[in-house]
Amino acid sequence: MTGSPSFMSDFRHEYKLIALLCVSHAKIKGGEISMTKKESVKRGSIIGLALLTTALFSSSLFLSAQADGKTYYKIDTSATMQTMDGWGTSLCWWADAVGGWDMEGVSGKTKREEIVDLVFGKDGLNLNIARYNIPGGDDPSHSHMLDHRGMSLVKASADSEYEWENDANQMWILQAAYQLRESDLFVETFNNSAPYWMTESGCSSGGESKSDANLPRENYGMFAEYYADYVNYIENELGVPVSSVEVMNEPGSDYWGANGSQEGCKVPQGEAQSELIKAVYQEMSEREILDDKIFAAPDETNPGLAYDSFTKLDEEAKEIISKLNYHIYSKSTADRQKMRSAAYGTGSYDDPDYKLWQSEITYGVSEGEDDANNHNTLTNVFDL
């Protein structure tokens, strides 16, 4: 995420952090922050990493008035709202490429070290959250994935040994970020698809039809073992603690078809999503690697779909999860308010029912559109 390099590691200063974000992407005029709509979109479009928060910003935090075609904002510093867990990035997919950049950079360090400094260093973006993509891995005979979106195949079959070195680049970035931040790194694991040989279609980008569930129910236990093995390796072999576990990425969307450009897996709302969450939780619990890890769900593509998926989970699954994740490929205020009500329904800012993370964000502009959500105009990490 592009933003102020002076973000503090003490993220309990909620309104100060929000002010830093606003100030870094706005004009200051007479103690007020002003942005036209078009200016705010352009500034938002340079955001190239993921934004993670525990809750939606309350409108009472800002006082606004319109004049001269502009909207002026004042930060009400007397209104302390939710606590921020921090700011972060997914390692998907850039770490799979950058982790292999061992050539010398301009500083004398390797280029991959320079990128880690820029992203996680205290003199860089100072991000304190990393989301690790547990890869699925596609059929080696397939060639339809875009560069680095086809994640490495680490386990080639049900009976094969793990080839951890196939995911070495992403692992290098994770370890380097953890060491750089002197252990002050919140790590969340997530998965886009099971390995191809577990799926119905035999392809880790999705089902034969995009509306088809691609992970058969009879393979939930096998997938849970695979997921737990990966978390165990990250913690015990890489030496990086995992704080949060998310089983699915955008599972309710009808994006994920065979021979697509990236990994994805349809897991239908309701019983299927509930059973998969419970399978992974049970496996990790039985193997005593659960500890005090947070379980997160449903991480859907937009807050409306996320709310719908959450409400359709059974009560046991709702008891397992303690954090609600969602993506922001839709900016419906009403839908974001639904997610807020799900998180804070019977609780308060100090004691919510669930943590609330906006775990993937895009504010880009496509040609012919004034205000779109896409990846097209984001700053590419390879251009840094």
ABEGO torsion letter per residue (X at the ends): XBEBAABBABAABAAAAAAAAAAAABBBBGGBBBBBAAAAAAAAAABABBBBBABBBBAAABBBBBBGGBBBBBBBAABBBBBBAEBBBBAOAAAAAAAABABBBAAGBBAAAAAAAAAABAABAGBABBBBBBBAEBBAABAABBBGABBBBABABAABBBBAAAAAAAAAAAAAAAAAAGGBBBBBBBBABBBAAABAAGBAAEBABAABBABBAAAAAAAAAAAAAAAAAAAAAAGBBBABBBABBGAABAABBBGBABBBBBBBBEAAAAAAAAAAAAAAAAAGAAEABBBBOAGBABAAAAAAAAAABBAAAAAABABBBBBAABABAAAAAAAAAAAAAABBAABBABBBBBABBBBBBBBGBABBBBAAABBBAAAX
